[in-house]
Amino acid sequence: MRLTKVIPFPAIGLLLAGAALMFQCSKPTDFGADLLENERGEFGYTDTLTLRITVEREDSVETSDRTSTSPYLMCGELQDLNFGRTRADLYTLFRPSDLSPRFQNAVVDSIVMFLRYAADGFYGDTTQRQTIQVHRVAAGSALRWNQTYYSNQSLPVDELLGEVVDFFPRPRTNVPLFDTIEKGPYLRIPLSDAFGQEILDTDSLTLTSDTLFWQKIRGLRITAASNATPGAMLAFNLNNRGFSFIRLYYKYTDDTLTTSRVFEFSFLGGNKFNHFEHDYTGSLAENHIGKPAEDLLFIQGLTGLRLRVEIPYAHLLENIAVNKAELEMTVAHPSGANAALPPVNQLVLSERLGDSVRLFIPDVFYSLTTFNDFSRFGGKPLHTFENGQELERYRLTLTQRFQGMVDNTSGDLQKQTLLVNVFLQGRSAHRVVLFGPKSATFPAKLTLKYTRVR
């Protein structure tokens, strides 16, 4: 499967800065304003251009967080009639917060993992009970601190280190941490005493080296699941200093004096990654994947589904200046739609550059670099009324990109092909069902305003 790099949130600023240099003179033309006065012609409108749309599986994406900058990673399971089963597993390393602990003659009291909820990454029904488990990466394998991992990769596990059964996630409820006044939304997971004792028995050389410690520990896998439908995708910020860590409680004997002590381990500085699975068996989407779309379209985040949109006859529109071009798609609500699974909150248009690189189209770059948001591009579901019926509809601007299609004389259909996908797909579990280009109710279409140049 093709691999595509997902740019983590903190890198977006660098991306936009580079985009500004590439597209600083690329403002889309409004209403033929760049034409000479004696070249102006009649104004026209059409929404009948042929669209060929195919529902495709997304590429695998890079999910490693080697720099400890990701705002969250996900774990959980979703099950719905439209998209089938979606699963996310979280793998992580952790390290001693102090590289010179004194564990000689120490005996474990308990060991507990604390995970900071990240509400922005949640998706699904948080009123349903969840069970979360922590497994250890199996002997003979290890999560490497210096390796880049992709969403289609996983590691074998064996020992169950801890679990919390049938709990309700509360990602927006702030509760105290220990006896302090500091509050935040977090989950507490007791771990195996035997695992804590193993750490206490670790030799001093290993404890003073991150890499030796990681080789010994091998890594953890965190999973969550619910027996209910649709379930939920949970999200945790392991890079939060205040609420994400592992705390080891132990007794330390020095000569004849025994004292109770605490030692903490941090997820910061250790590699982490997400593994994603999508199983469409028996779902509404199953028989639409890889085929020309007619009545319905399916888009899903993580490594789910995207749209390939071909506009094969755009180059036949000769002697026109494109004033505004928009891809318009209306949200469908087939049977089985669940209110706990709202539609995608941001769609984007991209295109391929070669086999493995994808770029936003110029219209997306312009909106992001000039306004620092998607306001000039669109891509959000907007409420509208048509024939007295309330609808949710996406409008995606491709004015500048469509002008390039009109001017394309190469005969290369790839230059008249776009991809519609979830923004930052590896960080969003959102999905949406849309009406297709041959729908009898609200067909997907390209709306075009143009000026014909004489």
N, C-alpha and C positions, 0 to 999 in steps of 0.2 A: 504494500500500500504506500502511496506517495506520502512523504513527510513534509510538513509545512511548519515553519517556526512561528510560534505565537509570541508577540512582543508583550512582556509583562508591563503592568500599569506604570511603574516608575520610568520605564523606557519610552513611554508615549511622548513625553516632552522632547526627547532627542529626535524621535521620529518626525514630530511636527516641525522642529527646527530645520531638519534636512529637507522636509517637504516644502517649507517656505522658500528655500533657496531654489528648489527645482521648479516651483510653480508660482513664483512671485509675480509673473506677468500673465497669469492664467485665469484672470477673472472672467467667468462666463458672460457672454454677450447678452444684453437685455434688449429685446425688441429692435434688433438691427441697428443699434446706436453707433456701431463702428463703420457703417456704410457711408460712402460719399453721398451727398444730397442728390446728385443726378443719377445715382445707381439704385435708389429706392424703388421698390416695386410693391405689388399687392401683398396684403397680409393674409395668411391662410391658417387653417386649423384642420387636424385630422386625428382620429383615434382608431383607425382601422388598419394600421400597419401590421403585417404578419409577425407574430411572436412564436418562436419554437422554444418551449420550456421543458426541461428535463429535471426530474428530482434525482439528485445524486448523493451518495455517501460522502461525508466530509473526509478530508485528509487527516492522518494522524498529526498531532501537534506536539511541539516541545512543551513539557510541563515542569521541567526541573526548576527548582528554586535554590540554586547554588549560592546566591548572593544574599539570601534572607531578606528579600525585598517584596515578596508577594503579599498582597493584602489578605489573602486567604487561600486555602486549599479545601477541596470538597470530599465528603464521603457520604454515601447514602444510596438509596434505591428508589426509583420511581416506576410505577406500573400504571399504564392507562391504555384505553382501547385504541387510541389514535396512533401512538408511537411505541407501544409495547413496553419492554423492560429496559431501563437505563440504570447503570450502576457506576459508581465512582469509588475507588479505593485510594487511601492516602498512605504513602510510605514516607518515613522520616528517620533521620539520625538525631541523636542528642549528644551533648558533651558536658563534662564537669564544668561548673561555673568557676571553680578554683582548681588549678592544676597541681595543687599540693595538699590534698586532703589527708587527714590522719585517720586511717581506718583500721590500724592494727588492733587486734583483739576486740573488734567491734561486732556487735550482734544486732541484727535488724529488729526494729519494732514494727515498722510498716513502710510502704512505699506507695505514693499516690501521684497520678498524672493529673495536671490541671490544663484544660484547653479553653482558650478564649473564643467564644462564639463570634462570628462575623455575620451579622444580620443581612448585609447586602448580598451575600452569596447564597442565602437560603432560597429554596424553591420547593413548592409542594405544600402539604398539609401538616403544619406543626402541632395540630391538635390531636394527632394520632400518636400512639405509643411507639417508641423506638427502642431498639437494642443495639448497643455499640460494643464492639470487641476490639481488643488489642492483641495481636499475634506477633511473635518474633520471627524474623526472617530465618529460614531454615539453615542448619549447619551445612557447610559446603557452598553456601551462597552468601552474598553480602551486598548491601546498598553502598555503592562507591561514592565517596565524597567528591571525587574529581571527574565524574562521568555525567554526561548529558542524557537524560531520560525522556522518552516520548510516551504519549498517552496509550499507545498499544503495547507497552512493555509492562511486565509484572515480575515479581520475585516470589519463589516458593516460600511458604511459611510452615512452621510446625507448632511450637509451644504457644498455648493460650495463656497470656500473661494477666489479663484482666477483662472485665466486662461490667456493663451496667444494663440491667434488663428492665424493659417496659417503663421507660421514663418519658416524660414530655419535654422536648427541647423548648427552652425559653430564651431565644436569642436576643430579646430586647428587655429582659428583666435584670436589673442591676442588683446584685446581692453582695454582702460583705465578703472579703477574703480574710480568713482567720479572724483575729480579734481587732482588726484595724478598721478605720473609718472608710478606707478605700473600697469602692464598690465597682462591680462590672458584671456582665453576663458571661458565665463560664460553666464548664462541666467538670465534675470531679470523678475520676476513675481509679479505684483502688487496684493496685498491681500485686503480683505474686510476691509473697515474702521470700520465697526461694530465689527469685530473680534479684531482689534487693540484697540478699546475703551473698549472692554471686558477685555483685558489684563490690560489696564490702571486702570480699576475699581477693579482689584483683590486686596484682602486684603493683608496687609503687611506680615502677618504670612505665607501665601501661597507663596509669592514671595521670602521668605528667605529659602524655603525648596524645593529642586529639586523634591522630591517624591510627595509633596502636589501640586506643580505646574503641574507635569505630570498628576496627577489624574484629575485636573481641565481641562487641555487642551485636554487630551485623545489621541492625536496623529493626524498625517496627512497622507493622501494617495496621492501620486503623480502618475499620469498616463499620457501617451502620445499616440497619434494615428494619422494615416494618412488615407485619403480615397484612396490613390494611392497604386499600387502594385509595388514592394514588401513591401513598407514601410521601417521602420528603428527601430532598437533597440538603444535607447539613454542610455548614462551612465553618472552618476554624482558622483563626489567625495565630499560627504557631510562632510568628515573629513578634508577638506582643510581649514585651519584657515583664509587664506587671502581672499577667494572668495566664501565661502559657509556660509551663515548666514541669519538671518532675521533682518531687520532694521526697527525700529519703530520711526517715526517722530511725535513729539507732542509739544503742547504749555503748559507751566507750569506757573501758577500764584502764586506768593509769595507776599502776602499783595496786593499792587497795581501794582506790576511789573510783566509783562508777558514776558516770554522769550521762544524762540524756542529751543527745545532740541532733542537729538537723543539717542536712547537706542538700543543695539543689543542683539540678542539671538543666541546661538550657537547650532549646531547639535552635537558637540563633547560631549561625555559623556552620550548621550542618545541612547537607543536601536533603531535599525533599522533592517528591513528585506525585502526580496523580495518574492513576490508571483508569481508563474509561472503557465501558462495554455498552453496546447497543444491540438488543435482540428484538427484531421486528416481527417475529413469528406470531401469526394470528392477529396482528394489528391492522388497522385501516390503512396504514402507510405501506404495508408489506408489498402489495401488488402494484404500487405506484413507483417503486424505486427502480431507476435505470430505464424508465420508459418515457416516451413523449407524454407530457401532461395534457389533460383535457379538462376534467371537471374540478379536480382538487390539486392543491400544491401543499408540500410539507417542508417546513424549515425547523431545524432543531440545533441547539447549541452543543457544547462539548465537542464530540466528534460525530455528531448525528447526521443531519441532512441539510443540504443546500440546494439552490436552484442554478442550473445553467441556462442562461437566456440568450438565444440567438435572434438577431434581427437581420435576416438574410438579404432583405431587399432595400436596406437603408441607402446603399450607394446608388440606387436608381433615382433618388430624389435629387435631380440635377438643378444647379443654379438657385439654391436656397441658402439663406442665412437662418440658422436655428435660433429662435428667440427663447424658447423654453421647451424642454423635453422632460417628461416625467413618466416613470413606471408606476402604474397605479394598481394596487392589489387590495382586495377586500377580505376581511377576516370571515371565515366560514365557521359555523357552529354545528357540526354534525353530531348525531346522537353519541352520547358518551363523553361529551366535552365537560370538563370539571372546572368549577369556579376557582379551585385552589391552584390551577395551572394557568395563570394569565398569559396572554400572548407576549411574544418577544418585545422587549421595550426599546430595542434599537437594531434596525437592519442596516447593512451597508452594501455598497456595490464595489466589487473588486474585479481585477482581470489578471490573467496569467502573463508573466514575462518569462518565457522558457518553460521548462517542465516542472520546476519546483518553487519558483518565486511568484508570490502574489502581491499585487499592489492595489491600494485604493485607486479608484478612477480620479481624474483631476477635479471633478466636482466635489468629491468628498474631501480631498486635500485642501481645496480652496476654503471650504466651510470651516475646517478644523484650524487651518493656519491663520485665517483672517479673523474669525470670530471665536475661536477656541471652543467651538461646540458644533452641533449638527444642524443649527437653525436654518442655514441656507441650503442644506442638502435635504433635510427631512429624515425619513426612515423611522419615525415613531408612529405608533397607532393613534390616529386622531378620530374623535367621535364626530360623525356627520349624519345628516338626515337626507334620505332620498325616497321620494314617493311616500312620505310619511313614516318611513322605517328608519330607526336608529341603527347606524352601522359603525364599525371600526375599520378604518382604511389607512393603508400605508401609501405615501407618495415619496418616491425616490427620484431626486433630480439627477439627470445625466445630460444636461444641455451641452456642455463643452465636449463631453465624450461622444455624444451623438453627432455633433458636427464633424468629428473625426471619422465617424462611420460614413457619413454622407460623402466626405471627400476621399474615401478609401478607393483607390483604383488598383490595388494589388491583386484583388480576387481572393485574398486570404480570409476565409470565414472567421478565423480566430480573432481577427481584428474587429469583428462585429459580434463578438461574444462576451458576455459579462457573467459574473457570479454574484448571486444574492446569498448572503450569509449573516449569521448573528455577529454583532460586534464583539470582539474579544471572545471568540467562540469557546476557547478553552477555559473561560472563567464564568460562563453562563450556562445554566441548564434549561433556560426558557425554550419554548417551542411554540409554533403556531400553525394552524391549518388555514389555507387561503383558497378562495375560488380560483379555478384555473382559467386559461385563455378561451376555452370553449364552453364555459359555464353559461347556462341559460338565464341565470339571475344577475350576477355582478361579475362579468368576466374580467380577468386580468388584462390590462391593455397598456399601450404606450400612447400618451397624449402629447401631441406636437403642435406648437405654435411656431410659425416661420414667416419669413419675408422672402418672396420670390424676386431674385435679382434679374433685372432686364439686361 
